[in-house]
Structure formats: structure tokens, C-alpha cells
Amino acid sequence: MLSCGVVLDTIAAAGALIWLYLLLARGNFWRVREAHLNGCDGTSSPARIAVIVPARNEADVIARTVTSLVCQNYSGPLHIFLIDDDSQDGTAHSAAKAAEKTGRRELLSVFRAPPLPSGWTGKLWAICEGIRQAGRFHSDYLFFSDADIVHSPDNLSALVARAESGHYDLVSLMVMLQCRSVAEKLLIPAFVFFFFKLYPPRWIENASHATAGAAGGCILIRTQALARIGGIAAIRAELIDDCALAKAVKSAGGRVWLGVTSTTRSIRGYGTFSEIGRMISRTAFRQLGHSNWLLLGTIIAMFVAYLTPPLLLFTFKLLPVALGLFAWSLMTVAYTPTLRFYGLSIFWAPMLPLVALFYLGATIHSAVNYWKGAGGIWKGRVQDSKGEEGEAERA
């Protein structure tokens, strides 16, 4: 049998090798750098853009989102289609009032989504209705925006310029997430870090690489590219709809690009640990395909990569301690660019093992909720419930 010392040495070596791989061979995902787009003066693109904004009970944020969209420095034809997904808080009224205040009310049309059918998620059904209403606009591009995103004035012109110059079918931006409370500072930058680890932007951009991903709050897609994959109905049951859309586009031969921005921002706050935990838990097990084996593999991988490096320091054995310090140092180096992007001190970086433990707990919680048939809750809807295998959501 293997001795305890050999086991410790093996685990320590595995952790160090994992971080060497992540830093050197995973598309430099950790180098979070904002894409500075050239030639985006907001005056040259003639492309027609239909903006689709699905909104459910977003009265507290929708005015700022609509204002940022109707005030875009974009020279081409532009129209915004806001789809009210059975809101109960006056979302539609708040949106219309915001557009009126800008003096550009004619750029906004507000529609109410039909009743949610079986097999669709609420967001995608609202987007589907928006696309249907936008049909008469004959757009070259469709722009999908979440209802809590405040767009920089040149965001649309920049995205169109990126799509046109790079011949991309889908371009997307990971927007700046709100990071004010202690919980947000500890956990939100890690969300971006983990996302890019799963979906390295360089791999996404590479046409020969299978990896595809997008950030759902800010997606520009060619209308023809969406038609080629069978429309939004092709992903109608997906909760992680942004990455599913990118995968469908890339699988059909389209080109995909994902960047990060500090000027277009989410204004939805997750001020407490419990709020962030629920946000992660809603879709974490779905991300693993509801596979118990993948869940077990994730637990083992997270434990070896994130938790064992600091724990090995308490073994007081030379090789495990040295390898643990080495892995923890690499982890800190990898996480630092994300923290700097969010304007946070690098002293948050050594806390990444604790952050990973929180995310792992939320993932396990997601699996338990699925097994219990409870699922997650978003805007009053149950999502990803085992008891609703045939339906994506139930009202």
C-alpha cells in the first residue's frame, strides 16, 4: 500500500501541475485585458440593428438600461424592442418613461410576451417574441441586452466594428459586474476568473478550437447567423443560454469573439453572500449536465487545485509544503489581473481557496436542490427542477 507520505507528495505535485497547466497552456485566460476596438467612431457603420431586451420585474433598473440604449452614438438604423415578460412592477411603464425623457421615444417599442409555453425558458421566450416583433425592421444584426446593463455610448458601434472587421458572426462582452460590498469584492471577480477559465477567449476566437462561449448580457449576432442555426428556438430550453448560443453558432461554421469591458456595466447588485450563493446555485449543476460523475470530478479537481495548496502547509513536510506554496503562489499570480481589472488590492488574491470553497459549496447545493426536485428560483420562476425534466421552467 502507498504510504501517507507518498500520497501527500502525489497530491501536492498534482496541484502544482494543475496551476502550471492553467498559467501556461489554457489560452492565457487569466490575462484579463480590455479590448480596445479601433475605428469605432460611431459614425461609419450602416448596419441595421434590432436591440432585444427581455425584462421581467426590472422596474428598478430598466430606466437606466433603456436610457443608455436610446442614447447610443450609432449612425446606422437602430430600434429597441423591449419585451415585458409578465412583469408585475411597472417595468414597461418605467422603460417608456425613460425613453420619453431622452426625447427619443420613437426608438423604443414595448411588447408583452405571450404566455410561457412548455419547453422554453422565460428569457429565451421573451427574446423569441422580440425577434418576431423585430422581423419587420429587417435588421442586419440582433443585439441582446439584459435589462440591468448600462451601455457605454459607443458600445454598439464598437461591437459592430469588431464584427465587421473580424468577420465574426457573434461578438459578446463580459460587462463590468457590480463589486461594492464585501461579498461582491470577495466573490464577483472570481466569477469572471472561473468563467474565463472554462471559456478562454483565445480558444473561443480560434475557429479550429471547439470551445465556444459568450456573456449573455451583451451579445451582438448577425441575423443570418441566427437563422442558420434554426433561430432562438434551437436553444429554447437552455438556462446557460449565452454559451449555448455561441456553441450553436460556432458549430454551424460561424466565428465567435468574446471580450471584456470596464465601460459597459451591470447595475444589478448581489450584496450578500446568500444572494451570490443563490445566483451560482441556480445553474451550477446544469453546467455539469446533471452528471453525478462530473460533480464528483469537479469536487476532486477543485479540492486538489484550490484547497490542498494552503492545507499542505500544515503537513510540516518539506516537499508537500514547498509544492503547496508553489501552487498557491501560481494561483495568486493567475488571479491578480482579474483583481486589478476590478480595481481591488492584490491582497484579496491569497483568499481564492476560500472563494473556491464557497463556489464548490454552491455547486453541491445546486445538485442537492436538483435531486430534491426543488431547482432554483429566478424572478418567481422555478428553474432546473428534476421534477420538471420536460420543461425548462414553470411559472
C-alpha positions in Angstrom: 0.0 0.0 0.0 1.1 3.6 -0.6 2.4 5.4 2.4 0.8 8.6 3.7 3.9 10.5 2.6 3.7 9.2 -1.0 0.0 10.2 -1.1 0.8 13.7 0.1 3.6 14.1 -2.3 1.4 13.0 -5.2 -1.4 15.4 -4.3 1.0 18.2 -3.8 2.6 17.6 -7.2 -0.9 17.3 -8.8 -1.8 20.7 -7.5 1.4 22.3 -8.8 1.0 20.7 -12.2 -2.6 21.9 -12.5 -1.6 25.5 -11.9 1.4 25.2 -14.3 -1.1 24.0 -16.9 -3.6 26.8 -16.2 -1.0 29.5 -16.5 0.9 28.2 -19.4 -1.4 26.1 -21.6 -5.0 27.3 -21.2 -5.2 30.1 -23.6 -3.9 32.8 -21.2 -7.4 33.0 -19.8 -6.1 34.7 -16.7 -4.7 37.7 -18.5 -7.9 39.8 -18.3 -7.4 42.7 -20.7 -9.9 45.1 -22.1 -10.3 45.0 -25.8 -9.6 48.4 -27.3 -11.5 48.5 -30.5 -10.1 50.6 -33.4 -12.1 52.5 -35.9 -15.2 52.8 -33.6 -16.0 56.5 -34.1 -19.8 55.7 -34.1 -20.3 57.4 -37.5 -19.4 54.9 -40.2 -21.4 51.7 -39.9 -24.7 51.5 -41.9 -25.7 48.1 -40.4 -29.3 47.9 -39.1 -29.6 46.8 -35.5 -32.6 45.5 -33.7 -32.0 45.6 -29.9 -33.9 43.0 -27.9 -34.3 43.5 -24.2 -36.2 40.8 -22.2 -37.4 42.2 -18.9 -39.2 40.6 -16.0 -39.9 42.8 -12.9 -37.0 45.1 -13.7 -38.6 48.5 -12.8 -35.7 49.4 -10.5 -33.1 49.2 -13.2 -34.8 49.3 -16.6 -34.8 53.1 -16.9 -31.0 53.3 -16.9 -30.7 50.5 -19.3 -33.2 52.0 -21.8 -31.6 55.4 -21.5 -28.2 54.0 -22.3 -29.5 52.2 -25.4 -31.6 55.1 -26.9 -28.6 57.4 -26.4 -26.1 55.3 -28.3 -23.7 57.1 -30.6 -24.6 54.9 -33.5 -25.1 56.3 -37.0 -27.0 53.3 -38.5 -30.7 52.5 -38.2 -31.4 51.3 -34.7 -34.6 50.2 -32.9 -35.1 48.8 -29.4 -37.7 46.1 -28.8 -38.4 45.6 -25.1 -40.3 42.5 -24.2 -42.1 42.7 -20.9 -42.1 39.1 -19.5 -45.2 39.1 -17.3 -43.8 41.8 -15.0 -45.9 42.9 -12.0 -43.9 46.0 -11.1 -44.5 48.5 -13.9 -41.4 47.6 -15.9 -42.9 48.6 -19.2 -44.1 52.0 -17.9 -40.6 52.7 -16.4 -39.0 51.9 -19.8 -41.3 54.1 -21.8 -41.0 57.0 -19.4 -37.2 56.8 -19.6 -37.2 56.9 -23.4 -39.6 59.9 -23.3 -37.2 61.8 -21.1 -34.4 61.4 -23.6 -36.6 62.8 -26.4 -36.1 59.6 -28.4 -39.3 57.7 -27.6 -39.6 56.7 -31.2 -36.6 54.4 -30.9 -38.4 52.1 -28.3 -41.2 49.7 -28.8 -42.6 47.8 -25.9 -44.5 44.5 -26.2 -45.7 41.9 -23.7 -44.5 38.3 -24.1 -47.2 35.7 -24.7 -47.8 33.1 -22.0 -44.7 30.9 -21.5 -45.1 27.6 -23.3 -43.7 24.3 -22.2 -40.1 23.6 -23.2 -38.9 27.2 -23.1 -37.0 29.3 -20.5 -38.7 32.6 -19.8 -35.8 34.7 -21.0 -35.5 32.9 -24.3 -39.2 33.0 -24.9 -39.1 36.8 -24.4 -36.2 37.1 -26.8 -38.1 34.9 -29.3 -41.0 37.4 -29.1 -38.6 40.3 -29.6 -37.1 38.7 -32.7 -40.6 38.1 -34.1 -41.6 41.7 -33.5 -38.3 42.9 -34.9 -38.9 41.0 -38.2 -40.4 44.0 -39.9 -37.3 46.0 -39.1 -35.2 43.8 -41.4 -32.1 44.1 -39.2 -28.5 43.0 -40.2 -27.7 42.4 -36.5 -29.6 41.5 -33.4 -28.3 42.8 -30.1 -29.4 41.0 -27.0 -29.1 43.1 -23.8 -30.0 42.1 -20.2 -32.3 44.6 -18.5 -29.7 45.5 -15.9 -26.9 46.6 -18.2 -25.9 50.3 -18.7 -24.1 50.5 -22.0 -21.4 53.0 -22.8 -22.4 55.4 -25.5 -20.2 53.8 -28.2 -20.8 50.2 -27.2 -22.9 49.2 -30.2 -20.7 51.0 -32.8 -17.7 49.2 -31.2 -19.3 45.8 -31.3 -20.4 46.3 -34.9 -16.9 47.4 -35.9 -15.4 44.3 -34.2 -17.9 42.0 -36.0 -17.3 43.7 -39.4 -13.5 43.9 -39.2 -13.1 40.4 -37.9 -15.9 38.8 -39.9 -17.4 37.5 -36.7 -21.0 36.1 -36.6 -21.3 36.7 -32.9 -19.5 39.1 -30.7 -20.0 39.5 -27.0 -18.7 41.4 -24.0 -18.3 40.3 -20.4 -19.5 43.6 -18.8 -18.2 45.0 -15.6 -20.1 43.4 -12.7 -21.1 45.4 -9.6 -18.4 45.0 -7.0 -19.1 47.1 -3.9 -20.0 45.0 -0.9 -17.5 42.8 0.9 -19.3 39.7 -0.5 -19.1 41.1 -4.0 -15.4 42.0 -3.7 -14.6 38.5 -2.4 -16.8 36.6 -4.9 -17.6 38.5 -8.0 -14.1 38.8 -9.6 -13.7 35.1 -9.0 -16.9 34.6 -11.1 -15.2 36.3 -14.0 -12.0 34.3 -13.4 -13.8 31.0 -13.3 -15.8 31.8 -16.4 -12.8 32.6 -18.5 -11.1 29.5 -17.1 -14.0 27.4 -18.5 -14.2 29.5 -21.7 -10.8 31.0 -22.6 -11.5 33.9 -25.1 -8.5 32.9 -27.3 -9.9 29.5 -27.7 -13.4 30.9 -28.4 -11.9 33.1 -31.2 -9.9 30.3 -32.7 -12.1 28.7 -35.4 -10.2 25.4 -35.1 -10.9 25.1 -31.4 -14.2 23.6 -30.2 -14.6 25.9 -27.2 -17.4 28.4 -27.6 -18.8 30.9 -25.1 -20.5 34.3 -24.7 -21.7 36.6 -22.0 -25.4 36.9 -22.2 -25.8 40.4 -21.0 -24.3 41.9 -24.1 -24.4 39.8 -27.4 -24.4 41.1 -31.0 -25.3 38.4 -33.6 -25.8 38.5 -37.3 -29.4 37.9 -38.2 -28.4 35.4 -40.9 -26.2 33.5 -38.4 -29.1 33.1 -36.1 -31.3 31.9 -38.9 -28.6 29.3 -39.9 -28.9 27.6 -36.5 -32.7 27.4 -36.6 -33.4 30.6 -34.7 -33.5 31.1 -31.0 -35.8 28.0 -30.8 -32.7 25.9 -31.3 -31.6 26.6 -27.7 -35.1 27.2 -26.2 -34.6 25.0 -23.1 -31.1 26.2 -22.2 -30.6 28.0 -18.9 -27.0 28.9 -19.8 -28.3 30.3 -23.0 -25.3 32.6 -23.9 -22.8 29.8 -24.1 -25.4 27.5 -25.8 -26.0 30.2 -28.5 -22.2 30.7 -29.0 -21.8 26.9 -29.3 -24.6 26.6 -31.9 -23.2 29.4 -34.0 -19.6 28.0 -33.9 -20.8 24.5 -34.6 -22.6 25.8 -37.7 -19.3 27.3 -39.0 -19.7 30.8 -37.6 -17.0 32.8 -36.0 -17.3 33.9 -32.3 -15.5 36.5 -30.3 -15.6 37.3 -26.5 -14.1 40.3 -24.8 -14.2 42.2 -21.6 -15.2 45.8 -20.9 -15.0 48.2 -18.0 -17.2 50.9 -19.5 -20.4 48.9 -20.0 -21.7 47.8 -16.6 -24.2 45.6 -14.8 -26.1 47.6 -12.2 -27.6 44.5 -10.5 -26.2 44.1 -7.1 -25.6 40.9 -5.2 -24.8 42.5 -1.9 -24.8 39.4 0.4 -23.2 36.0 0.4 -26.6 34.3 0.3 -27.6 36.3 -2.9 -24.4 35.4 -4.7 -24.8 31.8 -3.5 -28.3 31.6 -5.0 -27.1 33.1 -8.2 -24.4 30.4 -8.6 -26.6 27.6 -7.4 -29.3 28.3 -9.9 -27.4 26.9 -12.9 -24.2 25.2 -11.5 -25.4 21.6 -11.7 -26.9 22.3 -15.1 -23.4 23.4 -16.2 -22.3 19.9 -15.3 -25.0 18.3 -17.4 -26.7 16.9 -14.2 -23.9 14.4 -14.2 -23.1 12.9 -10.8 -19.7 11.7 -12.1 -18.9 15.2 -13.4 -19.9 16.6 -10.0 -17.6 14.1 -8.2 -14.8 15.0 -10.6 -15.4 18.7 -10.0 -15.2 18.3 -6.3 -12.0 16.3 -6.5 -10.4 18.8 -9.0 -11.4 21.9 -7.0 -10.1 20.3 -3.8 -6.7 19.4 -5.4 -6.3 22.7 -7.3 -7.6 25.2 -4.7 -7.8 23.7 -1.3 -4.8 21.4 -0.9 -2.1 24.0 -1.6 -2.8 26.0 1.6 -3.7 22.9 3.6 -0.4 21.3 2.7 1.4 23.9 4.7 0.2 22.2 7.9 1.8 18.9 7.0 5.2 20.4 8.0 6.9 18.1 5.4 9.4 19.7 3.1 8.2 18.6 -0.3 4.5 19.0 0.3 5.0 22.4 1.9 7.2 23.6 -0.9 4.8 22.3 -3.7 1.8 23.8 -1.8 3.5 27.2 -1.6 4.4 27.0 -5.2 0.9 26.1 -6.3 -0.6 28.8 -4.1 1.8 31.4 -5.5 0.8 30.4 -9.0 -2.8 30.7 -8.1 -2.2 34.2 -6.7 -0.3 35.3 -9.8 -3.2 34.0 -12.0 -5.9 35.7 -10.1 -4.2 39.1 -9.7 -5.0 40.5 -13.2 -8.7 40.0 -12.6 -8.5 41.8 -9.2 -6.6 44.7 -10.8 -9.3 44.9 -13.5 -11.8 45.4 -10.8 -9.6 47.9 -9.0 -9.1 45.7 -6.0 -6.0 45.1 -3.9 -3.8 42.0 -4.7 -4.2 41.1 -1.0 -7.5 39.6 -2.0 -5.7 37.1 -4.2 -4.5 34.6 -1.5 -8.1 34.2 -0.4 -9.0 32.4 -3.7 -9.0 29.0 -2.0 -11.8 30.2 0.4 -13.7 31.6 -2.6 -13.3 28.3 -4.4 -14.7 26.5 -1.4 -17.8 28.9 -1.5 -18.3 28.2 -5.2 -17.9 24.4 -4.6 -20.5 24.6 -1.8 -22.9 26.4 -4.1 -22.4 23.8 -6.8 -23.1 21.0 -4.3 -26.2 22.9 -3.1 -27.3 23.2 -6.8 -27.1 19.4 -7.2 -28.9 18.7 -3.9 -31.7 21.1 -5.0 -32.0 19.3 -8.3 -32.1 15.8 -6.7 -34.8 17.1 -4.3 -36.8 18.3 -7.3 -36.7 21.9 -5.9 -34.5 23.6 -8.6 -33.5 27.3 -8.4 -35.7 30.4 -8.3 -35.3 33.4 -10.6 -37.9 36.2 -10.7 -40.5 33.9 -9.2 -39.9 31.0 -11.6 -38.6 27.6 -10.8 -35.5 26.7 -12.9 -33.7 23.4 -13.4 -36.0 21.2 -11.3 -35.7 17.4 -11.7 -39.5 17.1 -11.4 -39.8 19.3 -14.5 -37.4 17.4 -16.8 -39.7 18.0 -19.8 -39.9 21.7 -19.2 -37.2 24.3 -18.9 -39.1 26.5 -16.4 -42.6 26.5 -14.9 -44.5 29.6 -14.0 
